[in-house]
């Protein structure tokens, strides 16, 4: 029982971190730090991967800022 509760808490913490990254990305882009904002959108997308519609929105923001397709977000090699 405690193990399941622990997993639920970790999921909520991940969601909260993702929301903070999204808010930071919006703030940084308004301040002119577009590359920082793109990195934050990518971090949010990674954290929100289990929630596909939210992760997709983050990736669309990353693609908009970077003018690149998502497949280029991964390391080469």
C-alpha positions in Angstrom: 0.0 0.0 0.0 2.7 2.5 0.9 4.6 1.7 -2.3 1.6 2.6 -4.4 1.2 5.9 -2.5 4.9 6.6 -3.0 4.5 6.2 -6.8 1.5 8.5 -6.8 3.4 11.2 -4.9 6.3 10.9 -7.3 3.9 11.3 -10.3 2.4 14.5 -8.8 5.9 15.9 -8.1 6.9 15.2 -11.7 3.7 17.0 -12.9 4.5 20.0 -10.7 8.1 20.2 -12.0 6.8 20.1 -15.5 4.4 22.9 -14.8 7.2 25.0 -13.3 9.3 24.4 -16.4 6.4 25.5 -18.6 5.9 28.7 -16.6 9.6 29.4 -16.6 9.8 28.9 -20.4 7.0 31.4 -20.9 8.7 33.9 -18.6 12.1 33.4 -20.2 10.8 33.8 -23.7 9.1 37.0 -22.8 12.4 38.3 -21.5 14.2 37.3 -24.7 15.9 34.1 -23.6 14.5 31.9 -26.3 17.1 29.1 -26.2 16.6 28.8 -22.4 12.8 28.7 -23.0 13.3 25.9 -25.6 15.4 23.9 -23.1 12.7 24.3 -20.5 9.9 23.2 -22.9 11.9 20.1 -23.7 12.3 19.3 -20.0 8.6 19.8 -19.4 7.9 17.5 -22.4 10.1 14.8 -21.0 8.4 15.0 -17.6 4.9 15.0 -19.2 5.6 12.1 -21.6 2.9 9.9 -19.9 0.3 12.6 -20.6 0.6 12.7 -24.4 -1.5 15.9 -25.1 0.5 18.0 -22.7 3.8 16.6 -23.8 2.8 17.3 -27.5 2.0 20.9 -26.6 5.5 21.3 -25.0 7.1 19.8 -28.1 5.2 22.1 -30.4 6.5 25.1 -28.4 10.1 23.7 -28.6 9.7 23.2 -32.4 8.3 26.8 -32.8 11.2 28.3 -30.9 14.0 26.2 -32.4 12.6 26.1 -36.0 13.5 22.4 -36.0 11.6 19.1 -36.0 11.4 17.2 -32.7 13.6 14.3 -34.0 16.6 16.7 -33.9 16.1 17.2 -30.1 17.8 13.8 -29.4 21.6 13.4 -29.2 23.2 12.2 -32.4 25.1 9.0 -32.1 
